[in-house]
Amino acid sequence: MTTYGTGTMVTQQPEPRPTNLDPYTRRGDGTLTTHLTAGAEALSALRRDVHQVLVLADVAEEAVHTVQLVLSELVSNAVRACGDGTPLIIEVVAGEEGIDLHVTDPEPTRKPRRNSSALDNSDAESGRGMAIIDLLCEAVDVNVTAIGKRIHCLIPTH
C-alpha cells in the first residue's frame, strides 16, 4: 500500500487478511454483526464466530446449535435467491427473550417460501428449510428494506 502525505511517500506491505470474518465483523457481549460475501468458506467461519460469541455469552449449547442451523438455512436461501457470492449482513443478538437472528440480502422480491414438502420426506431435495425454521423459532418475519429484504428469527434459549 502506498500512502501519500505532505510531499513524502511511504510504502507499506498490506497486513495479511485474517482467516475469520474480520475486519467486517463486530462482536460484543452476546452480539455479532458482519457483512460478508456468501460462500462455503464464509459460512463456515460465520458458524464458528457465532458459536464463540454465544458460548461466551453463556448461551446453552443446544440453543447455539439451533442458531447455527437456522443461520445455515437462511444463508442457503439467500444464495438460492441471489446467487453465490451474494453480499449479506448478518446480525446475532443474545437477549432475555432468546436469540435474535437477522439475515439481510439484496433481493427484495424473492422471499422465502413454505411449500408442502413433508419434513420426513427423504425423497425431497428442497423445500423443507422454512418448515424447519418455523419449528425452531418463536417468530419469523420477512421485511423489505431500502437495501433488500431482512429476515428476522427469534430463537428460544429455554
Protein Blocks (a to p, Z undefined) as FASTA:
>chain_A
ZZddehiacddddddddfblbfkbccdehiacddddddfklmmmmmmmmmmmmmmnopaf
klmmmmmmmmmmmmmmmmmmnoghiacdddddddfkbccdddddfblklccdddfbdfkl
mkbmghjlmmmmmmmpmbdcddddfklcaddddddfZZ
